[in-house]
Amino acid sequence: MEQRGMSRREWLKRAGKMGLGALALSTSPLTGTACKGGNTEVSGEISGPVPKRFFGKTGVQVSCLGLGGTFNTMANVLLLNVAIKYGITYWDTAYSYQGGNSEKGIGKFFATYPDVRDEIFLVSKTERRNPDRMTQELNTSLDRMQTRYIDMYMLHGLSDFREITPEILRWVENQKNRGRIKWFGFSTHKNMETCMTAAARSGWIDGIMMSYNFRLMGSEAMRSAVEACSEAGIGLTAMKTQGRGLIAAEYGYASKEKELSDKFKGEGLTQEQGKLMAVWTDPRIATICSRMPNTEILQDNVAAALHQNRLTENHKISLQTYAVKTTGSYCAGCGRFCESTLEEYVPVADVMRCLMYFHGYGDYVTAKAVYDDVRRRSGCPLANKDFSGAEQVCPQGLTIGALIKEAESVFS
């Protein structure tokens, strides 16, 4: 996994000119069951491995497609074998995922195949901000995953860079010196650009995982934040790459969704593959963290990774048009705007994320868990407040008050 023969800057320059994973085009539909990889026609399966990219200043190359571990890995350890087969060596999990079953599944795999461990760039996360509690969770994570170290350890769901206190930094340095973690960073769903920019200035963040998709790539704030992180040598992981909205189909967006899907289907792609390819056009993004709970989704994503150059200008225009037409269905996570207008604090962006999990991913369990945490932090019902000021400053034009009421009804 170590860097060989080319500096990160040289690689970025080359990637920007020729694109990653530029392989021969297939004349067959781009699916996980029959496509062409390189110069080899493969019948019945796709070829690999997926391309690799450098992960910031770590000097390590990671697979450009990463396995997200939010599903119950313990119940699907065989999927990890398939991931290895296609060269998916970036594995992401967290202490909290599936009540620990995500980490336990990875541990079961490493116990069965111990020689594989050093091939994996393993990421895990903690929601704690207290060094003592962080130590407890790190100990548990290492034990669950039956590993001596975690490659990238992250603070989960950072919304303000000031959450990383001097005490946490001393803790990180101690854990690095002990060889229990190699690198440190954070994931962020909220106020992402400000967190990223502050991280770039700090000089001591190794990796960041943030929402990044066809909707957000054109934002000047996001472009500036990504460039700052790239210049600082921070490895960037894109999540929420499908840009799914938080409003149900009955709100009137179903026809636009079908229109987009038909445009991609007519050229042998799915819109999901096209959205992944759009993210890969940015060589500063090291990897995409994708939730792939079954082999069908995994193989379709691998096929997209192997044929990134099949994304045409017409595809990009279709995605941009769709993003504009459905702006009011997507929360960009800029909670600092809407939340600052409220007399009593309500984590609006977090509530919107719950609705995204529910409507966009059909994942009620995760949505309910996040919402319960939001309610606990707020300490009172959320819907009985005036959100008119928040709606006026929302860049996406979201009907925040109505959406808060919907969340209260669905998850309470």
C-alpha positions, 0 to 999 in steps of 0.5 A: 500500500505504500507510495511507489515512484511518484509524488502525490503532487505529480500524481495529482497533475497526471490524474487531472490530465488523463483521469483515473482508471482510464480503461477501454470502453465497453460496448455492453451495458455497464453492469456488475455481471458483464463488462470489459476491464482493460483489454480483457473481456470478462463473461459472468464477472467483472475484472479488478482491482479498482484503481488506487489514489494517494491518501493525502500526506500519509503516502499510502495508496487506497482503493478509490472505492471504499467499503462503508460499514454501516450495515451489519457486517457480522451477518455478511462477512462473506462480502468482505471476501468479495471486496478483497477480490476486487481490490476494495481495501479501504474499509470504513466503520465506527464504534456505534455502527449496528451496535458494534456488529460492524466492527465485530464482523471485521474482527471475525474476518481478520481472525479467519484471514490474519494475513489480510489485515496489513492490506486494509486501510482500516478506518473507525470513528468515535463520537466521544470528545473526552479522552478517557471515553475515547480510550475506552471506545478505542480499546473496544474497537481494537478488541472487536476488530482483533487488530493491534492498530487502526489506520485512520481514527476519526472523530465522528460527526464533527460540526465545529473544529473547536471540538478538537481540544488540546487534550484530544490532540495530546491523546492522539499523539499518545495513541500514535506513539503507542502504535494504536492509531496511525493517522487522525481526522474526522467525519463531518455532515454539518458546517463541513466547509468551515471545519475543512478550512480550519483543518487545513490551517491547523496542520495536524489533520491527516484525513477528513470524510465529508459529504461530497456529491454532484450537488455540492461539487459546484459550490464555491465554498466546497471547492475552496475547502477541498482545495485548501485540504488538498494543499495541506495534504489532507486525505479526503473521503467522499460520503453521501455521494448519491446526493439523495434528498430528504423529501418523499416522492409524493412531494413531486420529485419522482418524475425528475428522478425517473427522467435522470434515471432514463437518461443514464439507462439509455447509455448503459449506465445507472444514475447511481454509477453516474453519480459515483463517476462524477465524484471521481472526476475530482482527483483530489478525492482519494476515495468514495465511502459507499454503503454496499451491503450486498454483492450486486451493489458492490459489483455495480460500483466496481464496474463504475470505478473501472470505467470512470471515463464513461461519464460524458459531458452530457451526463454531467449536464444531466446531473447539474440540471437535476440538482437545480430542479431538485434543490428544495429536496436536499439539505447541504448541511450548512446548519450555521445559517438556519440554526443561528436564527432560532431563539432556542437551539435546534440542530436543524441540519441533523434533523434533515439528515434523519429525513434523508436516511429515511426517505433517501435510503429507506433506513428507518433504524438509522434515521430513528437513532439519529433523531433520538439523539437529536431529541436528547440533546435538544431536551424538548419537542422540536416542532413547536417553534418558529422556523420562518427565519430559518427558512428565509436564510436557507440557501436550498429554500427548504420548508424547514418548519414542515419538515421538522413537523414531519420528522417529529411525526415519523420518529416520535 
